[in-house]
């Protein structure tokens, strides 16, 4: 089982958290910047799944992120609202660049027959009762260790820890221990089964 988790940055000049999780539950993380670097690492690993923290689809009926439109939420976003999980809408300023980049990466990966899923570390952490990074990196790391992740260390950035959270979700996905929220005609967001 080989899994990649990505905490994608909205633009290439900002660091993207990248995590490789192997079958022994050992993680290796890094910070990457350019799409080429991300794709090169993924191709080297040849993962069973790539779990990305970024919107990977527009809301149904919305043609552009930049033209004025009344449609701001996808069905999976509405489900997050019902679950009382906080997130930024994809039409909010900086989220537009992230959404654009996420959609582009997903298309490239799927053209290479690499299974790519959308997830959200904040929601994963809330569902699994792991403290979010805003509560402190040490608490987030301790929460991830409880779920069996090995190789975590204090030098890891927030981005790497969120990427590790995405990788953990990728493992749950491959094991069938997940829920898929949203509209399949739009996109399904993959999250853990509630504890």
C-alpha positions in Angstrom: 0.0 0.0 0.0 1.6 3.3 -1.1 -0.2 6.5 -0.4 0.5 10.2 -1.0 -1.1 13.0 1.0 -0.8 16.6 -0.3 -1.5 19.9 1.5 -1.6 22.0 -1.7 -0.6 25.6 -1.6 -2.6 28.0 -3.8 0.5 29.3 -5.6 3.9 27.7 -6.5 5.9 30.3 -4.5 4.3 29.0 -1.3 5.2 25.6 0.2 3.1 22.5 -0.4 3.2 19.8 2.2 3.9 16.4 0.7 3.7 13.1 2.5 4.5 9.5 1.5 2.9 6.8 3.7 4.2 3.2 3.2 2.6 -0.1 4.2 4.5 -0.1 7.6 2.7 3.3 8.5 6.0 5.2 8.2 5.7 8.7 6.7 8.3 10.7 4.8 7.4 14.4 4.4 8.8 17.3 2.5 7.9 20.8 1.3 7.6 21.2 -2.5 6.8 24.2 -4.6 6.3 23.7 -8.3 3.7 21.4 -9.9 6.6 19.6 -11.7 8.2 18.7 -8.4 5.0 17.4 -7.0 4.3 15.3 -10.1 7.9 14.0 -10.3 7.6 12.8 -6.7 4.3 11.1 -7.3 5.5 9.4 -10.4 8.6 8.1 -8.5 6.3 6.6 -5.8 3.5 5.2 -8.0 0.9 5.4 -5.2 -2.4 3.6 -5.0 -4.1 6.8 -4.2 -3.3 10.5 -3.9 -5.3 12.4 -1.2 -5.3 16.2 -1.9 -6.3 19.0 0.4 -7.7 21.3 -2.2 -11.0 21.7 -4.0 -10.8 19.5 -7.1 -14.1 20.6 -8.8 -16.3 23.6 -9.3 -19.9 23.6 -8.0 -22.4 22.2 -10.5 -23.6 24.9 -12.9 -20.6 27.2 -12.2 -18.5 27.7 -15.3 -15.7 30.0 -13.9 -14.2 31.0 -10.6 -13.7 34.5 -11.7 -17.1 35.6 -13.3 -19.8 36.8 -10.9 -22.0 33.9 -10.0 -24.6 33.0 -7.3 -23.3 29.4 -6.9 -20.6 29.3 -4.2 -21.0 25.9 -2.6 -20.7 22.4 -3.9 -22.8 19.6 -2.3 -19.8 18.4 -0.3 -19.4 22.0 1.1 -23.0 22.0 2.2 -22.5 18.7 3.9 -19.5 20.2 5.8 -21.7 23.1 6.9 -24.3 20.6 8.2 -21.5 18.8 10.1 -20.5 22.2 11.6 -17.0 21.9 10.2 -15.4 25.2 9.3 -13.8 25.7 5.9 -13.2 28.5 3.3 -15.6 28.6 0.3 -13.8 27.9 -3.0 -15.0 31.3 -4.4 -13.2 33.2 -1.6 -10.2 35.3 -2.9 -7.1 33.1 -2.4 -9.2 29.9 -2.6 -9.7 30.5 -6.3 -6.1 30.0 -7.1 -6.0 26.8 -4.9 -9.1 25.5 -6.7 -7.6 26.2 -10.1 -4.4 24.5 -9.2 -6.1 21.5 -7.6 -8.3 20.9 -10.7 -5.3 21.1 -13.0 -3.3 18.6 -10.9 -6.2 16.2 -10.6 -6.6 16.2 -14.5 -2.9 15.5 -14.9 -2.8 12.7 -12.3 -6.0 11.1 -13.7 -4.6 11.2 -17.2 -1.7 9.1 -15.8 -4.3 6.7 -14.3 -3.4 7.7 -10.7 -6.4 7.6 -8.4 -6.9 11.1 -6.9 -9.3 12.1 -4.2 -10.3 15.3 -2.5 -10.2 15.6 1.2 -9.8 18.2 3.9 -7.5 17.8 6.9 -9.5 20.1 9.2 -12.5 17.9 8.7 -10.5 14.7 9.1 -9.0 16.0 12.3 -12.4 17.1 13.7 -14.0 13.7 12.9 -11.1 11.7 14.3 -10.9 14.0 17.4 -7.4 15.1 16.6 -6.6 18.7 17.6 -6.1 21.0 14.5 -2.8 22.8 14.0 -4.3 25.9 15.5 -4.3 24.1 18.9 -0.5 23.5 18.6 1.7 21.3 16.4 2.6 19.0 19.3 -1.1 18.1 19.9 -1.7 17.5 16.2 1.4 15.2 16.1 0.3 13.3 19.2 -3.2 12.8 17.6 -1.6 11.4 14.4 0.6 9.1 16.4 -2.5 7.6 18.1 -3.6 6.5 14.6 -0.3 4.6 14.1 1.7 7.1 12.0 5.5 6.6 12.5 8.2 9.0 11.5 6.6 12.2 12.8 9.1 14.7 14.2 9.1 18.2 15.7 10.8 19.8 12.7 7.8 19.1 10.5 5.8 22.1 9.3 2.1 22.6 9.6 1.9 21.8 5.9 3.7 18.5 6.3 1.4 17.5 9.2 -1.7 18.3 7.2 -0.2 16.3 4.3 0.3 13.4 6.8 -3.4 13.8 7.8 -4.3 13.5 4.1 -2.1 10.4 3.8 -3.8 8.8 6.8 -7.2 9.4 5.2 -5.8 7.8 2.0 -5.1 4.6 4.0 -8.6 4.7 5.4 -10.0 5.1 1.9 -8.1 2.1 0.6 -9.3 0.0 3.5 -12.9 1.1 2.9 -13.1 2.9 6.2 -14.5 6.2 4.9 -17.5 8.3 4.0 -18.0 10.1 0.7 -19.9 13.3 0.9 -21.4 15.4 -1.9 -22.7 14.8 -5.4 -20.9 12.3 -7.6 -21.7 14.5 -10.6 -19.7 17.3 -9.0 -17.1 15.6 -6.7 -17.2 13.5 -3.6 -15.1 14.6 -0.7 -13.6 11.6 1.1 -13.6 11.7 4.9 -13.1 9.2 7.7 -16.1 7.3 9.1 -17.1 9.1 12.3 -15.7 7.4 15.5 
